């Protein structure tokens, strides 16, 4: 009987009825991606540290640092090379500072109530990593015996995950950062490119040290079964770009969201974003993909929708309206922080209102213009939030269908305007409203 129950439990887990649990410190969380090289004129950890209080006041809960390790010189792209061509897994790039500098930042972040993730690059090492000579069998090789690389990543070399010693060495390198620093988790680069059997071994081993948060650069529901807390929302992001460009509408986004709900286990988080380091540098996000007034409603969506673990990329609060160089020095230049109040409203609402807790009830609200408008609610106890988004270039009078709580005064999160009735809402092109009532 016990054996049958065990089999049924495993079956239920892999067929979506299980509720994925996450570290409590990420409940109502958000992530801010830091590009150390470009963040300040100095491009150092110590220079960035001065921004921590500002980011905390803006509402940032978790800092994600792009790779901090030394960068390989072999096949280096540009003058400074790619962060993602790691020359040594357990060292800090001297251009950025020292391990002591990083530990000071982690301590400062924790004192401010923030958490810290570091970027990890397990799929490949840099093209002159010392493993290439000390452990040549750690690498995939072609018929001539040369270590290979993927696509045009000529500054990297592919690691051989059939080699169990290499697997253990990778896990030990990750443990080094867990033991030598007080980091709270990892963002994993090209997580989809690593055999999933490795994650089945790696993540539990690291969680034995302490409970960590794992973010996968991948869009695969199976990664949640290995222990990843969040995956990239590439499907949703690409559809948002198509809507902003006038190629698709809300109904198309609904199709993607329905697909995600069917494929991903309950509780699986999605990293929602309007930009990140790749999308900014190579694809002109968000300054060209969601230009001008188009950015705001999509940003509201990324912060408030179901499953969302929202991301803000370095400079979006300025905003930096250009592609930031990937291989050369290209300081962002913070001066105005024009979007900071907008983000502060969203981040603080998300982190203080119980309607954004993991156990909150999320529901879509039917509207009279479903191809233009998306509406939904979040409820937890007497905390209640209604979001209405016009994802089109035409103004619209929106009728929210069905019953909404009455007898209380709503306030709009951005304008602080009060409403007794939100059943009928007028929105301009790319307009948005976030109605709130109830306790925090």
C-alpha positions as CSV (number, residue, x, y, z in Angstrom):
1,X,0.0,0.0,0.0
2,X,2.8,2.4,0.9
3,X,4.5,1.7,-2.5
4,X,1.2,2.5,-4.3
5,X,0.8,5.8,-2.5
6,X,4.4,6.7,-3.3
7,X,3.9,6.0,-7.0
8,X,0.7,8.0,-7.0
9,X,2.5,10.9,-5.3
10,X,5.2,10.9,-7.9
11,X,2.7,10.8,-10.7
12,X,0.8,13.7,-9.2
13,X,3.9,15.8,-8.8
14,X,4.9,15.4,-12.5
15,X,1.4,16.1,-13.7
16,X,1.0,19.5,-12.3
17,X,-1.1,18.9,-9.2
18,X,1.8,19.6,-6.9
19,X,2.3,23.1,-5.4
20,X,5.9,24.3,-5.9
21,X,7.3,25.9,-2.8
22,X,9.8,28.7,-2.8
23,X,12.1,30.3,-0.2
24,X,9.9,32.4,2.1
25,X,12.2,35.4,1.6
26,X,11.1,35.6,-2.1
27,X,7.4,35.8,-1.3
28,X,6.2,39.1,-2.8
29,X,9.7,39.6,-4.2
30,X,11.2,41.2,-7.2
31,X,14.7,41.1,-8.9
32,X,16.9,43.9,-10.1
33,X,19.7,42.9,-12.5
34,X,23.0,44.7,-12.0
35,X,25.5,45.2,-14.9
36,X,28.6,46.1,-12.8
37,X,30.8,47.0,-15.7
38,X,28.4,49.6,-17.0
39,X,26.6,50.7,-13.9
40,X,29.1,53.4,-12.9
41,X,32.1,55.2,-14.4
42,X,34.4,53.2,-12.2
43,X,32.7,49.9,-13.0
44,X,33.5,48.4,-9.6
45,X,31.6,46.7,-6.8
46,X,32.5,49.5,-4.4
47,X,31.2,52.2,-6.8
48,X,27.9,50.3,-7.2
49,X,27.5,49.9,-3.4
50,X,26.6,53.6,-3.2
51,X,23.4,52.8,-5.1
52,X,22.1,50.2,-2.7
53,X,20.2,52.7,-0.5
54,X,18.6,54.3,-3.5
55,X,17.5,50.9,-4.9
56,X,16.2,49.9,-1.5
57,X,14.1,53.1,-1.3
58,X,12.8,52.3,-4.8
59,X,11.5,49.0,-3.5
60,X,14.1,46.6,-4.8
61,X,14.0,43.3,-2.9
62,X,16.7,41.2,-4.6
63,X,19.9,42.1,-6.5
64,X,21.1,39.9,-9.3
65,X,24.7,40.4,-10.2
66,X,25.8,39.4,-13.7
67,X,28.9,37.1,-13.6
68,X,31.6,38.4,-11.2
69,X,34.4,36.0,-12.2
70,X,37.5,36.8,-14.3
71,X,36.9,36.8,-18.1
72,X,39.0,34.6,-20.5
73,X,41.4,36.3,-22.9
74,X,41.4,33.5,-25.5
75,X,39.0,34.4,-28.3
76,X,37.9,37.5,-26.3
77,X,35.2,39.5,-27.9
78,X,35.9,43.3,-28.0
79,X,38.3,44.9,-25.6
80,X,36.8,43.7,-22.3
81,X,35.1,40.4,-23.3
82,X,31.9,38.8,-22.2
83,X,31.0,38.3,-18.6
84,X,29.8,34.8,-19.7
85,X,33.3,33.6,-20.7
86,X,34.4,32.6,-17.2
87,X,38.1,32.0,-16.7
88,X,37.9,30.8,-13.1
89,X,34.8,29.9,-11.2
90,X,36.1,30.7,-7.7
91,X,37.7,34.1,-8.3
92,X,36.5,37.6,-8.6
93,X,37.3,39.7,-11.7
94,X,39.9,42.2,-10.4
95,X,38.3,44.9,-12.7
96,X,35.3,44.7,-10.4
97,X,37.1,44.4,-7.0
98,X,37.7,41.6,-4.5
99,X,35.8,38.9,-2.7
100,X,36.0,41.1,0.4
101,X,34.3,44.0,-1.6
102,X,31.6,41.6,-2.7
103,X,31.0,40.4,0.9
104,X,30.7,43.9,2.0
105,X,28.0,44.5,-0.6
106,X,26.1,41.4,0.4
107,X,26.2,42.4,4.1
108,X,25.0,45.9,3.2
109,X,22.2,44.5,1.0
110,X,21.1,42.2,3.8
111,X,21.2,45.1,6.3
112,X,18.8,47.0,4.0
113,X,16.5,44.0,3.8
114,X,17.5,42.9,0.3
115,X,18.7,39.5,-1.0
116,X,21.5,38.8,-3.4
117,X,21.7,36.3,-6.4
118,X,24.8,35.7,-8.5
119,X,25.0,34.7,-12.1
120,X,26.3,31.2,-12.8
121,X,27.6,29.9,-16.2
122,X,27.7,26.1,-16.1
123,X,27.1,25.2,-19.7
124,X,30.5,26.3,-20.8
125,X,33.7,27.8,-19.4
126,X,35.9,30.5,-20.9
127,X,38.2,29.5,-23.7
128,X,41.3,29.5,-21.4
129,X,39.9,28.2,-18.2
130,X,42.6,26.2,-16.3
131,X,40.4,23.1,-16.5
132,X,41.3,22.8,-20.2
133,X,44.8,21.9,-19.3
134,X,44.4,20.3,-15.8
135,X,41.3,18.3,-16.7
136,X,41.0,18.1,-20.5
137,X,38.3,15.4,-20.1
138,X,36.0,18.0,-18.6
139,X,35.2,19.2,-22.1
140,X,33.3,18.2,-25.2
141,X,35.7,17.6,-28.1
142,X,35.4,17.2,-31.9
143,X,36.9,14.4,-34.0
144,X,40.3,16.1,-34.0
145,X,40.4,16.4,-30.2
146,X,39.7,20.1,-30.0
147,X,37.4,21.5,-27.3
148,X,34.3,22.8,-29.1
149,X,32.1,25.8,-28.7
150,X,28.5,26.5,-29.6
151,X,27.3,29.0,-32.3
152,X,29.6,32.0,-32.4
153,X,30.6,31.8,-28.7
154,X,34.3,31.4,-29.7
155,X,35.4,32.7,-26.4
156,X,33.9,29.7,-24.6
157,X,34.3,25.9,-24.5
158,X,31.6,23.4,-23.9
159,X,31.7,21.3,-20.7
160,X,31.2,17.5,-20.7
161,X,28.4,16.7,-18.3
162,X,28.9,12.9,-18.9
163,X,32.0,13.4,-16.8
164,X,30.9,12.9,-13.2
165,X,34.1,14.4,-11.8
166,X,33.4,17.6,-13.8
167,X,29.8,17.6,-12.4
168,X,31.2,17.4,-8.8
169,X,33.8,20.1,-9.5
170,X,31.0,22.4,-10.8
171,X,28.9,21.8,-7.7
172,X,31.9,22.4,-5.5
173,X,32.6,25.7,-7.2
174,X,29.0,26.7,-6.6
175,X,29.3,25.6,-3.0
176,X,32.4,27.8,-2.7
177,X,30.3,30.9,-3.2
178,X,27.6,29.6,-0.8
179,X,30.2,29.0,1.9
180,X,32.5,32.0,1.3
181,X,29.7,34.5,0.9
182,X,26.1,35.0,2.2
183,X,24.4,34.9,-1.2
184,X,20.8,33.9,-1.4
185,X,20.7,32.0,-4.7
186,X,21.8,31.7,-8.3
187,X,20.6,32.9,-11.7
188,X,21.8,30.2,-14.0
189,X,22.9,31.0,-17.6
190,X,21.8,28.7,-20.4
191,X,20.2,26.3,-17.8
192,X,18.4,24.6,-20.7
193,X,21.8,23.5,-22.2
194,X,22.8,21.4,-19.2
195,X,21.5,17.9,-18.8
196,X,18.6,18.0,-16.3
197,X,20.0,15.1,-14.4
198,X,22.7,17.5,-13.2
199,X,20.2,19.8,-11.7
200,X,18.5,16.9,-10.0
201,X,21.9,16.4,-8.2
202,X,23.1,20.0,-7.9
203,X,20.2,21.9,-6.5
204,X,19.5,19.5,-3.5
205,X,23.2,19.5,-2.7
206,X,23.3,23.3,-2.6
207,X,20.1,23.5,-0.6
208,X,21.7,21.3,2.1
209,X,24.0,24.2,2.8
210,X,21.1,26.6,3.2
211,X,17.8,27.2,1.4
212,X,18.5,29.1,-1.9
213,X,16.6,30.6,-4.7
214,X,17.2,29.3,-8.3
215,X,16.4,31.2,-11.4
216,X,16.8,29.4,-14.8
217,X,17.5,31.2,-18.0
218,X,15.2,28.8,-19.8
219,X,11.5,28.4,-20.7
220,X,10.9,24.8,-19.9
221,X,8.4,23.5,-17.3
222,X,10.6,20.5,-16.7
223,X,13.2,22.6,-15.0
224,X,10.8,23.3,-12.1
225,X,10.7,19.6,-11.5
226,X,14.5,19.7,-10.9
227,X,14.1,22.4,-8.2
228,X,14.3,25.7,-10.1
229,X,12.0,28.3,-8.6
230,X,11.6,30.5,-11.7
231,X,12.0,30.3,-15.4
232,X,12.3,33.0,-18.1
233,X,9.0,34.1,-19.7
234,X,10.3,34.2,-23.2
235,X,6.9,33.2,-24.7
236,X,5.1,36.0,-22.9
237,X,7.8,38.5,-23.6
238,X,7.9,37.9,-27.3
239,X,4.1,38.2,-27.5
240,X,4.2,41.5,-25.6
241,X,6.7,42.8,-28.1
242,X,4.4,41.7,-31.0
243,X,1.4,43.5,-29.3
244,X,3.5,46.7,-28.9
245,X,4.4,46.5,-32.6
246,X,0.8,46.1,-33.6
247,X,1.3,42.6,-34.9
248,X,-0.8,40.8,-32.2
249,X,-3.5,41.6,-29.6
250,X,-4.5,40.6,-26.1
251,X,-6.3,37.5,-27.3
252,X,-2.9,36.2,-28.6
253,X,-1.3,36.9,-25.3
254,X,-4.2,35.0,-23.6
255,X,-3.4,32.0,-25.7
256,X,0.2,32.0,-24.5
257,X,-0.8,32.5,-20.8
258,X,-3.4,29.6,-21.0
259,X,-0.6,27.4,-22.5
260,X,1.7,28.3,-19.6
261,X,-1.0,27.5,-17.0
262,X,-1.5,24.1,-18.5
263,X,2.2,23.2,-18.9
264,X,3.8,24.6,-15.7
265,X,3.1,23.2,-12.3
266,X,1.1,25.2,-9.8
267,X,3.3,27.7,-8.1
268,X,6.0,27.7,-10.7
269,X,7.3,31.3,-11.0
270,X,8.0,33.1,-14.3
271,X,10.6,35.9,-14.6
272,X,8.6,38.7,-16.2
273,X,10.5,41.6,-17.8
274,X,10.4,44.3,-20.4
275,X,14.2,44.2,-20.8
276,X,17.3,42.4,-19.6
277,X,21.0,42.5,-20.6
278,X,20.5,40.4,-23.7
279,X,17.4,42.1,-24.9
280,X,18.8,45.5,-24.3
281,X,22.2,45.0,-26.0
282,X,21.0,42.9,-28.9
283,X,17.3,43.5,-29.5
284,X,16.7,47.2,-28.4
285,X,14.5,46.5,-25.4
286,X,12.7,48.3,-24.1
287,X,13.4,51.6,-25.6
288,X,12.6,50.5,-29.1
289,X,10.4,47.4,-28.6
290,X,8.1,49.2,-26.2
291,X,8.8,52.8,-26.9
292,X,7.4,55.8,-25.0
293,X,4.0,55.3,-23.4
294,X,3.9,51.7,-24.5
295,X,6.3,50.6,-21.8
296,X,4.2,51.4,-18.8
297,X,1.2,49.0,-19.2
298,X,3.6,46.1,-20.0
299,X,5.7,46.9,-16.9
300,X,2.5,46.9,-14.8
301,X,1.7,43.5,-16.2
302,X,5.1,42.1,-15.4
303,X,4.8,43.3,-11.8
304,X,1.2,42.2,-11.1
305,X,0.2,39.2,-13.2
306,X,-0.1,35.6,-11.9
307,X,3.1,33.6,-11.4
308,X,5.2,36.8,-11.9
309,X,8.6,37.2,-10.4
310,X,9.3,40.7,-11.9
311,X,12.6,41.9,-13.2
312,X,14.0,45.4,-13.7
313,X,17.3,45.7,-15.6
314,X,20.0,48.2,-14.8
315,X,19.1,51.7,-16.1
316,X,15.4,51.1,-16.8
317,X,14.6,53.5,-14.0
318,X,16.7,56.3,-15.6
319,X,15.6,55.2,-18.4
320,X,18.7,54.4,-20.5
321,X,17.2,54.6,-24.0
322,X,20.0,52.9,-26.0
323,X,21.7,49.6,-26.3
324,X,24.4,49.2,-23.7
325,X,27.6,47.8,-25.1
326,X,28.4,44.2,-24.1
327,X,32.1,44.0,-24.7
328,X,33.3,47.5,-24.2
329,X,33.1,50.1,-21.4
330,X,29.9,52.0,-21.8
331,X,28.7,53.7,-18.5
332,X,25.0,54.0,-18.2
333,X,25.0,57.5,-16.7
334,X,22.4,57.9,-14.0
335,X,21.1,61.5,-13.8
336,X,17.3,61.9,-13.8
337,X,15.8,58.6,-12.5
338,X,12.6,59.6,-14.4
339,X,11.0,56.2,-14.1
340,X,12.0,55.6,-10.5
341,X,8.6,56.9,-9.0
342,X,6.7,54.7,-11.4
343,X,8.7,51.6,-10.4
344,X,8.6,52.6,-6.7
345,X,4.8,52.5,-6.8
346,X,4.7,49.1,-8.3
347,X,7.5,47.5,-6.2
348,X,6.1,48.8,-2.9
349,X,2.5,47.8,-3.8
350,X,3.7,44.3,-4.6
351,X,5.9,44.0,-1.5
352,X,3.4,45.4,1.0
353,X,-0.1,44.3,-0.2
354,X,-1.1,40.8,0.9
355,X,-2.9,40.4,-2.5
356,X,0.6,39.7,-3.9
357,X,1.4,36.8,-1.6
358,X,1.9,33.4,-3.1
359,X,-1.3,32.1,-1.5
360,X,-3.4,34.9,-2.9
361,X,-6.3,34.1,-5.3
362,X,-5.8,35.3,-8.9
363,X,-8.7,35.6,-11.3
364,X,-9.2,37.0,-14.8
365,X,-12.0,39.5,-15.3
366,X,-14.1,39.4,-18.5
367,X,-14.3,42.8,-20.3
368,X,-16.2,44.1,-23.2
369,X,-13.1,44.7,-25.4
370,X,-11.1,41.5,-24.9
371,X,-8.8,42.0,-27.9
372,X,-7.6,45.4,-26.5
373,X,-8.0,45.1,-22.7
374,X,-6.8,42.7,-20.1
375,X,-8.2,42.8,-16.5
376,X,-7.6,40.7,-13.5
377,X,-7.8,40.7,-9.7
378,X,-5.7,39.4,-6.8
379,X,-7.3,38.7,-3.5
380,X,-6.0,37.6,-0.1
381,X,-8.3,38.1,2.9
382,X,-9.7,41.6,2.7
383,X,-6.8,42.8,0.5
384,X,-8.0,43.2,-3.1
385,X,-6.3,44.6,-6.2
386,X,-7.8,45.0,-9.7
387,X,-5.6,45.7,-12.7
388,X,-6.9,47.0,-16.0
389,X,-4.6,47.4,-19.0
390,X,-5.3,48.8,-22.4
391,X,-2.7,47.1,-24.6
392,X,-3.7,48.9,-27.8
393,X,-3.1,52.2,-29.5
394,X,-6.8,53.2,-29.2
395,X,-8.6,54.7,-26.3
396,X,-11.4,52.5,-24.9
397,X,-14.3,52.6,-22.4
398,X,-14.0,49.4,-20.4
399,X,-16.8,47.5,-18.8
400,X,-15.7,45.0,-16.2
401,X,-18.1,42.1,-16.3
402,X,-19.2,40.1,-13.3
403,X,-19.5,41.2,-9.7
404,X,-16.8,43.1,-7.9
405,X,-16.7,43.9,-4.2
406,X,-18.8,46.9,-3.4
407,X,-19.3,49.1,-0.4
408,X,-15.7,50.1,0.0
409,X,-13.6,52.9,-1.5
410,X,-10.9,51.9,-4.0
411,X,-7.9,54.1,-4.6
412,X,-5.8,54.1,-7.8
413,X,-2.2,53.1,-7.0
414,X,-0.6,55.8,-9.2
415,X,-2.9,58.8,-9.0
416,X,-4.2,58.1,-5.4
417,X,-7.7,59.0,-6.8
418,X,-10.6,57.5,-5.0
419,X,-13.4,55.4,-6.6
420,X,-16.6,54.0,-5.2
421,X,-17.3,52.1,-8.5
422,X,-14.7,50.6,-10.9
423,X,-17.2,48.7,-13.0
424,X,-16.7,51.2,-15.9
425,X,-13.2,52.5,-16.7
426,X,-12.1,54.9,-19.4
427,X,-8.5,54.2,-20.6
428,X,-6.5,56.1,-23.2
429,X,-4.2,54.3,-25.7
430,X,-1.7,52.2,-23.7
431,X,-3.5,53.3,-20.4
432,X,-3.6,51.4,-17.2
433,X,-5.3,51.5,-13.8
434,X,-4.4,49.6,-10.6
435,X,-7.3,49.7,-8.1
436,X,-6.6,48.8,-4.5
437,X,-8.7,48.4,-1.4
438,X,-8.5,46.5,1.9
439,X,-5.7,46.0,4.4
440,X,-2.1,45.5,3.6
